[in-house]
């Protein structure tokens, strides 16, 4: 994670929501995700809101395996994640299916707004 970042945690200690504010890519590999989760958990958050631009573009190309590797860590460590963005621009049926199934399960969410993320993570 090379860009400066700001983490705003709201909610009760141990179950708060960390909303990430930063310029550019914050998570480009599994280690970045682990570092971010550790930082947020240290601050009392169990849930994280990231923006689409905080993830490397390869994340949204499921063939790269980046999304699977990163999201598996969130699942393994019991952290809920909401990714905010406009995902309609991606022309991948497999990505659309992945987003649909993720939103249905609720551990990893893909939403259009930060407000929607906060509401779904409550």
N, C-alpha and C positions, 0 to 999 in steps of 0.2 A: 504494500500500500504506500505509494509514493506521494500522492496528492494530499494536501492538508485536509483534515476531516474534522467535523464537529458532530458530536453525538449528544442528542437531546433525549433524555429518558423521562418518560411520564408514567404515572401509575405506581402501584405499591411496590416496595422493595422486594426483589425476588420474582416479581411477575410483571415488571414494567415493560413498556414498549420503547425501544431505542429507534429514533428516527435519525438517519444518517444524512448529513448535509455536507456536500463536498463538490469540488469541480473535477470532472473526469472520472476515469476508471479507478475504482477502489479495490475490486476483486478480479484478479486476472488468473488466479490459481487456487488450489486447495489451501495452501498455507495462508494466503490472504484471507480466505474465509474463516479459517481457524483463528487467526489473529483477531479478526473483527468480532467473532463470537466471544472470544475470551475477554476482549475489552468491554463489550456490551454486558456480559455476565458480571464482570467485576463492578460495573456501574449499577447493577441490580435489575438488568433487563433479561427477559426470557424470550422476547419477541423483537424482531428487527424489521424495519422498513428501509428498503434500498430502492433507488431509482434505476431504471433501465440503463442509463448512461454510466452507472457505477460498475457495470459488468462489462467484461470484454465482449466485443461483437461475436466472437466464436461461441460464446455461451448459448446464443440463440440458434446456432447450427448444431442440431442434436447429433449429427454424425461425428463431431469432434470429440464428444464424450465429456466436454468440460462441464456442462450443466449437470449431468449425472454425477460426476465426481464431487462437485461442490455441494449439490443439494443433498447427497448422501450424508455428508458431514453434518448438515443441519439436522437431518433426521436422527443420526447416531447420537448427537449431543442434545437432543430434545429441544431445539430452538425452532420456534415458528418464524417464518420469513414471508414478508409481503414484498413483491417487486412491483413498482409503480411504473407504468409506461403505456405507450400505444403499440400494442402487439399486432395490430391489424396489418401493419406494413410488411410483416413476414409472410412470404408465400409458401409456407411449408405446412402441408396437411399434418405431418407428424408432430410439428411444434404446436399447432392448434389443438390436436388431440391431447398432447401432453399438458397443455395449459388447462384444458377442460377437465381432465382427470385430476390434476393437481388441485384445482379450485374445488372440485367435488370432495376430495379427501380432507382439505383444509389445513394441512401442515405447511405447505408451500402455496402461496396465493399470488396470482397475477391479476392486478387491478389497475384501473385507469387513473385513480387519484389517490393522494395521500389520505384524504378524508375517508375514502372507501377502505383503505388499508387499515386505518385506525379503528374503524367500525367493525371490520371483520376480525381483527385481532383481539377485540375486547373479550 
